[in-house]
Amino acid sequence: MLFPAVLLATFGLVQGALYYHARDLALAAASDGLTAARSRTGSSDDGRRAAAGFLERAGGTHSLTAETVVSTRSPTTATVTVSGRALSLVPGLPGWSITQTASGPVERFTTEAQP
């Protein structure tokens, strides 16, 4: 009688760990993409490629499924968003949806402020 409860708790812990791992992976990919997109010579395509490359190198397709990377850059701000789903232990059920965004100012030359 106790065994099913222990088994359910174990599966719950593993499913939670898969979710948090996929979430951390998405945030790391978004941060890596942001670094490329916000550089002085960077572009939104550079950010998208850097985030997608990070996911590929980190094995993201095994931890984060159906991932999409969106990168935008304005004259002052760059933003990279990575979305996907965490793996699910239950066959046929999709994993939890994950969206992580990294945003920051674009590196650019400015004039010195006058006092």
C-alpha positions as CSV (number, residue, x, y, z in Angstrom):
1,M,0.0,0.0,0.0
2,L,2.9,2.3,0.7
3,F,4.8,1.4,-2.5
4,P,2.5,3.3,-5.0
5,A,2.8,6.5,-2.9
6,V,6.6,6.2,-2.9
7,L,6.6,5.5,-6.6
8,L,4.4,8.5,-7.3
9,A,6.6,10.7,-5.2
10,T,9.7,9.5,-7.0
11,F,8.2,10.2,-10.4
12,G,7.1,13.6,-9.2
13,L,10.6,14.5,-8.0
14,V,12.2,13.3,-11.3
15,Q,9.5,15.3,-13.3
16,G,10.3,18.4,-11.3
17,A,14.0,18.0,-11.9
18,L,13.4,17.7,-15.6
19,Y,11.4,20.9,-15.6
20,Y,13.9,22.9,-13.7
21,H,16.8,21.6,-15.8
22,A,15.0,22.5,-19.0
23,R,14.2,26.0,-17.5
24,D,17.8,26.6,-16.6
25,L,18.9,25.4,-20.1
26,A,16.5,27.8,-21.8
27,L,17.7,30.7,-19.6
28,A,21.3,29.9,-20.3
29,A,20.6,29.8,-24.1
30,A,18.8,33.1,-23.9
31,S,21.7,34.7,-22.0
32,D,24.2,33.4,-24.5
33,G,22.1,34.8,-27.4
34,L,21.8,38.1,-25.6
35,T,25.5,38.4,-25.4
36,A,25.8,38.0,-29.1
37,A,22.8,40.3,-30.0
38,R,23.8,43.2,-27.7
39,S,27.4,43.5,-28.8
40,R,28.2,46.6,-30.8
41,T,28.5,44.7,-34.1
42,G,25.8,42.2,-33.2
43,S,22.4,41.7,-34.7
44,S,19.1,39.9,-33.8
45,D,20.2,37.1,-36.2
46,D,23.5,36.7,-34.3
47,G,21.5,36.4,-31.0
48,R,19.1,33.8,-32.5
49,R,22.0,31.7,-34.0
50,A,24.0,31.9,-30.7
51,A,21.0,30.7,-28.6
52,A,20.2,27.9,-31.0
53,G,23.9,26.9,-31.1
54,F,24.0,26.8,-27.4
55,L,20.9,24.5,-27.2
56,E,22.5,22.2,-29.8
57,R,25.8,22.0,-28.0
58,A,24.2,21.5,-24.6
59,G,21.9,18.7,-25.8
60,G,18.9,21.0,-25.5
61,T,16.8,18.9,-27.9
62,H,16.9,16.1,-25.4
63,S,15.9,18.2,-22.4
64,L,13.9,20.9,-24.1
65,T,11.6,19.8,-26.9
66,A,9.9,21.9,-29.6
67,E,12.1,24.8,-28.8
68,T,11.8,28.2,-30.5
69,V,14.2,31.1,-30.3
70,V,13.1,34.7,-31.0
71,S,15.6,37.5,-31.0
72,T,14.9,41.2,-31.4
73,R,17.2,44.2,-31.3
74,S,16.3,47.9,-31.2
75,P,18.8,50.8,-31.2
76,T,18.9,50.6,-27.4
77,T,17.8,47.2,-26.3
78,A,18.3,43.5,-27.3
79,T,16.0,40.7,-26.2
80,V,16.2,36.9,-26.8
81,T,13.4,34.6,-25.8
82,V,13.7,30.8,-25.8
83,S,10.5,28.7,-25.5
84,G,9.9,25.0,-25.5
85,R,8.5,22.1,-23.4
86,A,10.2,20.1,-20.7
87,L,10.4,16.3,-21.2
88,S,7.5,14.4,-19.7
89,L,7.7,11.0,-18.0
90,V,4.2,10.2,-19.0
91,P,4.0,9.0,-22.6
92,G,1.4,10.9,-24.7
93,L,1.3,13.9,-22.3
94,P,3.3,17.0,-23.3
95,G,5.7,18.4,-20.9
96,W,5.3,21.7,-19.1
97,S,5.7,24.8,-21.2
98,I,8.8,26.9,-20.6
99,T,9.6,30.5,-21.7
100,Q,12.8,32.3,-20.6
101,T,13.8,35.8,-21.7
102,A,17.0,37.7,-21.4
103,S,17.1,41.4,-22.2
104,G,19.7,44.1,-21.9
105,P,21.1,47.4,-23.3
106,V,22.9,47.4,-26.7
107,E,26.6,48.4,-26.6
108,R,27.0,51.6,-28.4
109,F,29.2,54.7,-28.5
110,T,27.7,57.8,-26.7
111,T,28.9,61.3,-26.1
112,E,30.2,62.4,-22.8
113,A,27.6,64.0,-20.6
114,Q,28.2,67.7,-19.9
115,P,27.9,68.8,-16.3
